[in-house]
Amino acid sequence: MIGERFGTHRVIDPPGALPQAAWRLDNDVRRVFDDEVVIDVETLNIDSASFRQMEERAAKEAGAGGDRPDVEQPALAGLSGTAAGVERLLLSTVGERGKQHNPVTGSGGMLVGRIARIGPAATCAREAGVTVGERVATLVSLTLTPLSIERVRAVHLDTHQIDVEGRAILFASGALARLPAGLDDRVALAALDVAGAAPQVARLTRPGAAVLVLGCGGKSGLLVAAAAKRAGAGVVVGVERSDGAAAPARRLGACTSVVVADAADALAVSRAAVAAAGREFDLAVSCVNVENAEMGAILATRDGGTVYFFSMATSFTRAALGAEGVSRDVAMLIGNGYCPGHAAATLALLDEEPVLREIFGERFGGKGGRRAG
């Protein structure tokens, strides 16, 4: 049987919804449709906003007593505290919804695994040129990916990655990429998780432009800063919450200056950033994983400029009404995780920027980004 290419045949609740908007998906991989790809899942890369929320809730539950009878105990022996709480929340969400779709943040992430089956009508695999047995990264959100988990093998709090044994379904309309040779898998996974950010910022950056990057020390912020500089920005100012968080951006050297400020303090962060640039910004990019950062980016951007929100913590209501309330005439874009060629462009950026690759390698792969040969 050939199902709908967008995956509506897997939607359980509510009927008629697309998979991303659905509350629950059918994640039974014993029944596979002709336009689906089945993937043996190895690692989930949870998006920053979602993982932060799970960490905070897990820490709160642990502080209130992790052995409460109403909280399911971890399946992974030896886990305790925050890691065990994250595992519980992951299994609870996937068990209830048939996908990793954080009910609080509304976000998910993406995955790495090995292709187990390619249906005869699964055009996404044909377009990507991949075959059964190859290891791939999905380039669509876990919020629309049917997922079943048999076992959690490890929770990596430092990288927001979770090793699992399970299976996932990719629809014909989805996208995936073969894992690149020579690059550590975890580094590739981290970069591909935010692959849309850098190429989109590159095409938004005009030569000589002033560019602001909120959250410049995170993975998307580092990629964005490097892309803006390579696109010819005249000034790139980064903002981070602490000197420690700012250190990777300073090491990268793509930012003209890096300001330490609270992105949620709109007046303080906008004043500090504009002072560092010497003018208001043509383009502001928000990569932060905390709420209430919309107005700092808006206030720092000149009339006629552009604010690009590449953050799952962004509120459309706060951004739209906030800009109206301060009479700021700016174009506001919601970051789309997809654009043509985004995976190749992001991996090429890592390859062409040795310091960027080293930072990603140390943070996610632990060995400078290259896989040992």
C-alpha positions as CSV (number, residue, x, y, z in Angstrom):
1,M,0.0,0.0,0.0
2,I,1.2,3.5,-0.8
3,G,0.5,6.0,1.9
4,E,0.5,9.8,1.6
5,R,3.9,11.2,0.9
6,F,3.6,13.7,3.8
7,G,2.8,11.0,6.3
8,T,-0.8,11.7,7.0
9,H,-1.5,7.9,7.0
10,R,0.5,7.8,10.3
11,V,-1.6,10.4,12.1
12,I,-3.7,9.0,14.9
13,D,-4.9,12.2,16.6
14,P,-6.3,14.6,15.5
15,P,-7.5,13.1,12.1
16,G,-6.6,15.3,9.2
17,A,-3.5,16.8,10.7
18,L,-0.1,16.7,9.2
19,P,2.4,14.7,11.2
20,Q,4.2,17.7,12.8
21,A,1.0,19.2,14.1
22,A,-0.5,15.9,15.2
23,W,-0.6,15.0,18.9
24,R,0.0,11.3,18.3
25,L,1.5,9.3,15.4
26,D,1.4,5.6,14.6
27,N,4.9,4.4,15.4
28,D,4.3,0.7,14.7
29,V,7.2,-0.3,12.5
30,R,5.9,-3.8,12.0
31,R,3.7,-2.3,9.4
32,V,5.6,-0.4,6.7
33,F,4.3,1.5,3.7
34,D,5.8,1.7,0.3
35,D,6.7,5.4,0.5
36,E,8.6,5.0,3.9
37,V,12.2,4.6,4.9
38,V,12.8,2.6,8.0
39,I,15.9,3.6,10.1
40,D,17.6,1.7,12.9
41,V,18.2,4.6,15.3
42,E,21.5,5.0,17.1
43,T,21.5,8.6,18.4
44,L,18.9,11.3,18.9
45,N,20.1,14.9,18.8
46,I,17.6,16.8,20.9
47,D,17.2,20.5,20.1
48,S,18.6,22.9,22.6
49,A,15.3,24.4,23.8
50,S,13.8,21.0,24.4
51,F,16.8,19.5,26.1
52,R,17.1,22.5,28.4
53,Q,13.5,22.2,29.4
54,M,13.9,18.5,30.1
55,E,17.0,19.1,32.1
56,E,15.3,21.7,34.2
57,R,12.3,19.6,34.9
58,A,14.4,16.6,35.7
59,A,16.6,18.6,38.1
60,K,13.5,19.9,39.8
61,E,12.0,16.4,40.1
62,A,15.3,15.1,41.5
63,G,15.5,17.8,44.0
64,A,11.9,17.0,45.1
65,G,12.8,13.3,45.5
66,G,13.7,11.3,42.4
67,D,12.1,8.1,43.9
68,R,8.6,9.4,43.9
69,P,6.1,6.6,43.2
70,D,4.3,8.7,40.5
71,V,7.5,9.1,38.5
72,E,8.5,6.1,36.3
73,Q,11.9,4.9,37.2
74,P,14.7,4.9,34.6
75,A,15.2,1.8,32.4
76,L,18.9,2.6,32.0
77,A,20.8,1.0,34.9
78,G,23.2,3.3,36.7
79,L,21.5,6.6,35.6
80,S,20.6,8.9,38.4
81,G,19.6,12.5,38.9
82,T,19.2,14.7,35.8
83,A,20.2,12.1,33.2
84,A,17.7,9.6,34.6
85,G,15.0,12.3,34.5
86,V,15.8,13.2,30.9
87,E,15.5,9.5,30.0
88,R,12.1,9.3,31.8
89,L,10.8,12.3,30.0
90,L,12.0,11.1,26.6
91,L,10.4,7.6,27.0
92,S,7.2,9.2,28.4
93,T,6.9,11.6,25.4
94,V,7.7,8.9,22.8
95,G,5.4,6.4,24.5
96,E,2.5,8.9,24.6
97,R,2.9,10.7,21.2
98,G,4.7,8.1,19.0
99,K,7.4,10.7,18.3
100,Q,9.9,12.9,20.3
101,H,7.8,16.1,20.3
102,N,8.4,18.0,23.5
103,P,4.9,19.0,24.7
104,V,6.2,22.1,26.5
105,T,8.6,23.6,23.9
106,G,6.9,22.1,20.8
107,S,10.3,21.1,19.4
108,G,12.2,17.9,18.8
109,G,15.6,17.5,17.1
110,M,16.9,14.9,14.6
111,L,18.6,11.5,14.5
112,V,21.4,9.3,13.2
113,G,20.9,5.7,12.3
114,R,21.4,3.0,9.7
115,I,18.8,2.4,6.9
116,A,17.0,-0.8,7.4
117,R,14.5,-0.6,4.6
118,I,13.6,1.6,1.6
119,G,10.1,1.4,0.2
120,P,9.8,1.3,-3.6
121,A,8.0,4.7,-3.5
122,A,10.4,6.4,-0.9
123,T,11.6,9.2,-3.2
124,C,13.6,10.9,-0.4
125,A,16.1,8.0,-0.3
126,R,16.4,8.0,-4.1
127,E,17.0,11.8,-4.2
128,A,19.7,11.5,-1.5
129,G,21.4,8.6,-3.3
130,V,21.4,6.3,-0.2
131,T,21.0,2.6,0.1
132,V,20.1,0.0,2.7
133,G,22.8,-0.4,5.3
134,E,24.2,3.1,5.0
135,R,24.4,5.4,8.0
136,V,22.5,8.6,7.6
137,A,21.3,11.7,9.5
138,T,17.7,12.8,9.0
139,L,17.2,16.4,8.1
140,V,13.6,16.7,9.3
141,S,12.4,17.3,12.8
142,L,11.7,14.5,15.3
143,T,8.4,16.3,15.9
144,L,7.1,14.7,12.7
145,T,9.1,11.4,12.7
146,P,7.4,8.2,14.0
147,L,9.8,6.8,16.6
148,S,9.8,3.7,18.8
149,I,12.5,3.2,21.4
150,E,13.5,-0.2,22.8
151,R,16.3,0.9,25.1
152,V,18.2,4.0,26.1
153,R,21.9,3.4,26.1
154,A,23.3,6.7,27.3
155,V,22.3,10.3,28.0
156,H,24.9,12.9,27.1
157,L,24.0,16.0,29.1
158,D,27.0,18.0,27.7
159,T,26.0,17.5,24.0
160,H,22.2,17.1,24.2
161,Q,22.5,13.7,22.5
162,I,20.9,10.5,23.6
163,D,22.1,7.0,22.4
164,V,19.2,4.6,21.9
165,E,18.1,1.4,20.3
166,G,15.0,1.9,18.3
167,R,13.4,2.5,14.9
168,A,12.1,5.5,13.1
169,I,10.1,6.2,9.9
170,L,11.0,8.8,7.3
171,F,8.3,9.8,4.9
172,A,8.7,10.4,1.1
173,S,8.6,14.1,1.6
174,G,11.4,14.0,4.2
175,A,15.1,14.6,3.8
176,L,18.2,12.7,4.9
177,A,21.9,12.8,4.2
178,R,24.7,10.2,4.2
179,L,27.1,10.7,7.1
180,P,30.3,12.3,5.7
181,A,33.5,10.2,5.6
182,G,36.3,11.5,7.8
183,L,34.1,13.6,10.1
184,D,33.2,12.3,13.6
185,D,29.6,11.2,13.6
186,R,28.6,13.2,16.6
187,V,30.1,16.3,15.1
188,A,28.2,15.8,11.9
189,L,25.0,15.2,13.8
190,A,25.4,18.4,15.8
191,A,26.1,20.4,12.7
192,L,23.3,18.9,10.6
193,D,20.8,19.5,13.4
194,V,21.1,23.2,12.7
195,A,22.0,22.9,9.0
196,G,19.5,25.5,7.8
197,A,21.0,28.4,9.8
198,A,24.3,29.2,8.2
199,P,23.3,29.1,4.5
200,Q,20.2,31.1,5.2
201,V,22.2,33.8,7.1
202,A,24.7,33.8,4.3
203,R,22.1,34.8,1.7
204,L,20.6,37.4,4.1
205,T,24.0,39.1,4.7
206,R,24.9,42.0,2.4
207,P,28.5,43.1,2.0
208,G,29.5,45.6,4.7
209,A,26.4,44.8,6.8
210,A,26.3,45.0,10.6
211,V,25.2,41.6,11.9
212,L,24.2,40.7,15.5
213,V,24.3,37.1,16.7
214,L,22.5,36.4,20.0
215,G,23.7,33.1,21.4
216,C,27.0,33.2,19.4
217,G,28.7,30.5,21.5
218,G,26.2,27.8,20.7
219,K,26.4,25.5,17.7
220,S,24.0,27.5,15.5
221,G,25.5,30.8,16.7
222,L,29.1,29.7,15.8
223,L,28.0,28.6,12.3
224,V,26.0,31.8,11.8
225,A,28.8,34.0,12.8
226,A,31.2,32.2,10.5
227,A,28.8,32.3,7.6
228,A,28.1,36.1,8.1
229,K,31.8,36.9,8.1
230,R,32.4,34.8,5.0
231,A,29.5,36.5,3.3
232,G,31.2,39.9,3.7
233,A,29.6,41.4,6.8
234,G,31.4,44.6,7.9
235,V,30.7,44.1,11.6
236,V,29.7,40.9,13.4
237,V,28.8,41.4,17.1
238,G,28.1,38.3,19.2
239,V,26.2,38.1,22.5
240,E,26.5,35.5,25.2
241,R,25.3,35.2,28.8
242,S,28.7,34.7,30.4
243,D,32.5,34.8,29.6
244,G,32.5,31.0,29.6
245,A,29.8,30.7,27.1
246,A,31.4,33.5,25.0
247,A,34.8,31.8,24.9
248,P,34.2,29.6,21.8
249,A,33.0,32.6,19.8
250,R,36.0,34.6,20.8
251,R,38.3,31.7,19.9
252,L,36.6,31.3,16.5
253,G,37.3,34.9,15.7
254,A,34.3,35.5,13.3
255,C,32.9,38.1,15.6
256,T,34.3,41.6,15.6
257,S,33.5,41.7,19.3
258,V,31.6,39.6,21.7
259,V,29.4,41.2,24.4
260,V,28.4,39.5,27.7
261,A,24.8,40.3,28.4
262,D,21.5,38.7,29.2
263,A,19.5,38.3,25.9
264,A,16.3,38.5,27.9
265,D,17.1,42.0,29.1
266,A,16.1,43.8,26.0
267,L,17.3,47.3,26.8
268,A,20.6,46.2,28.2
269,V,21.5,43.8,25.5
270,S,20.5,46.1,22.6
271,R,22.4,49.1,24.1
272,A,25.5,47.0,24.6
273,A,25.4,45.4,21.2
274,V,24.8,48.7,19.3
275,A,27.6,50.4,21.3
276,A,29.9,47.6,20.3
277,A,29.0,47.9,16.6
278,G,28.8,51.7,16.5
279,R,25.5,51.6,14.8
280,E,22.2,49.7,14.7
281,F,22.2,46.3,12.9
282,D,21.1,45.5,9.4
283,L,20.5,41.8,10.4
284,A,20.0,40.3,13.9
285,V,20.0,36.6,14.3
286,S,18.6,35.0,17.5
287,C,20.1,31.6,18.3
288,V,19.3,31.6,22.0
289,N,17.5,28.8,23.8
290,V,15.7,30.9,26.4
291,E,12.4,32.8,26.3
292,N,11.9,36.5,26.1
293,A,14.8,37.3,23.8
294,E,12.8,38.6,21.0
295,M,12.8,42.3,22.0
296,G,16.6,42.6,22.4
297,A,17.1,41.6,18.8
298,I,14.3,43.9,17.6
299,L,15.5,46.9,19.5
300,A,19.0,46.5,18.2
301,T,17.9,46.3,14.5
302,R,17.5,49.5,12.4
303,D,14.2,50.4,10.7
304,G,14.2,48.5,7.4
305,G,16.5,45.8,8.8
306,T,15.8,42.1,9.3
307,V,15.5,39.9,12.4
308,Y,16.0,36.2,11.9
309,F,14.8,34.0,14.7
310,F,16.6,30.6,14.6
311,S,15.4,29.5,18.0
312,M,12.6,27.2,19.1
313,A,12.1,29.4,22.2
314,T,10.8,32.3,20.0
315,S,7.2,33.5,20.5
316,F,5.5,34.9,17.4
317,T,3.1,36.8,19.7
318,R,5.9,38.5,21.7
319,A,7.9,39.3,18.5
320,A,4.9,40.7,16.5
321,L,3.2,42.7,19.2
322,G,6.6,43.8,20.7
323,A,7.8,45.2,17.5
324,E,4.5,47.0,17.0
325,G,4.6,48.4,20.5
326,V,8.0,50.1,20.0
327,S,7.2,51.2,16.5
328,R,10.0,49.3,14.9
329,D,9.7,48.6,11.2
330,V,11.7,45.4,10.8
331,A,11.2,42.3,8.7
332,M,11.0,39.3,11.0
333,L,11.7,35.8,9.7
334,I,11.1,32.5,11.4
335,G,14.1,30.2,10.8
336,N,13.3,27.3,8.5
337,G,15.5,24.2,9.1
338,Y,15.5,23.5,5.4
339,C,16.8,25.2,2.4
340,P,18.2,23.6,-0.8
341,G,21.7,22.3,-0.3
342,H,21.8,23.2,3.4
343,A,23.4,20.0,4.6
344,A,26.3,20.2,2.0
345,A,26.7,23.9,2.7
346,T,27.0,23.4,6.5
347,L,29.4,20.5,6.2
348,A,31.5,22.5,3.7
349,L,31.6,25.4,6.2
350,L,33.0,23.1,8.9
351,D,35.5,21.7,6.4
352,E,36.7,25.2,5.3
353,E,36.9,26.7,8.8
354,P,39.5,24.7,10.8
355,V,38.9,26.5,14.1
356,L,35.2,26.0,13.8
357,R,35.7,22.3,13.2
358,E,38.0,22.0,16.1
359,I,35.5,23.6,18.4
360,F,32.7,21.3,17.2
361,G,35.1,18.3,17.5
362,E,36.1,19.1,21.1
363,R,32.5,19.8,22.2
364,F,30.7,16.9,20.4
365,G,33.4,14.5,19.3
366,G,36.2,14.9,21.7
367,K,38.9,14.7,19.1
368,G,39.0,17.8,16.9
369,G,36.2,16.8,14.6
370,R,38.0,14.2,12.4
371,R,37.2,10.5,12.7
372,A,40.2,8.4,13.5
373,G,41.4,6.5,10.4
